[in-house]
């Protein structure tokens, strides 16, 4: 099912071009290269650069269970994406 869904998303160009990490030929190394390329491009133009990096790995460990249980549900199907 996962393979079919990924193929569908690729076929219909649903994913953002710079979505890295789980896509074939789009490793997280390419994401880093893209960021560095962008930084060097702006440095060459003598522009200012600012980077804000957030580590959200443990963000949901501190959320109370009752908040998560009462959140509004969001559902859609693959058909809605077309």
C-alpha positions in Angstrom: 0.0 0.0 0.0 2.8 2.4 0.9 4.5 1.8 -2.4 1.3 2.4 -4.3 0.6 5.6 -2.4 4.2 6.9 -3.0 3.9 6.1 -6.7 0.6 7.9 -6.9 2.0 11.0 -5.2 5.0 11.0 -7.5 2.9 10.5 -10.6 0.6 13.4 -9.9 3.4 15.7 -8.6 1.6 16.1 -5.3 4.7 16.4 -3.1 6.8 19.5 -2.8 10.0 19.2 -4.9 12.1 19.8 -1.8 10.5 17.1 0.3 13.5 15.0 1.4 14.0 12.0 3.6 11.6 9.3 2.5 11.5 9.7 -1.3 13.6 7.8 -3.8 16.6 9.8 -4.9 15.8 12.6 -2.4 18.0 11.8 0.6 18.5 14.1 3.5 22.1 14.7 2.2 20.5 16.5 -0.8 18.5 18.7 1.6 21.8 19.7 3.3 23.4 20.4 -0.1 20.4 22.5 -1.1 20.7 24.6 2.1 24.5 25.1 1.7 24.1 26.0 -2.0 21.5 28.6 -1.0 23.8 30.0 1.7 26.7 30.3 -0.6 24.6 31.9 -3.3 23.6 34.7 -1.0 27.1 35.1 0.5 28.4 35.6 -3.0 25.9 38.4 -3.5 27.0 39.9 -0.2 23.5 39.5 1.3 22.7 38.9 4.9 21.8 35.3 6.0 20.0 34.1 9.0 19.3 30.5 10.0 16.7 29.4 12.5 16.8 25.7 13.2 14.2 24.0 15.4 14.6 20.5 16.7 11.0 19.1 17.0 12.0 15.5 17.7 10.7 15.6 21.3 8.0 18.2 20.8 5.1 15.9 21.2 6.5 14.1 24.2 5.4 17.1 26.3 1.9 17.4 25.0 -0.8 16.2 27.4 -2.6 13.2 26.2 -6.0 14.8 26.7 -5.1 17.6 24.3 -4.1 15.1 21.6 -7.3 13.0 22.2 -9.6 16.0 21.9 -8.0 17.5 18.8 -10.3 17.9 15.8 -9.9 15.1 13.3 -8.6 15.8 9.9 -9.3 13.1 7.3 -9.0 13.0 3.5 -8.6 10.3 0.9 -6.3 9.9 -2.0 -9.2 10.8 -4.2 -9.3 14.3 -2.6 -5.7 14.9 -3.6 -6.5 14.6 -7.3 
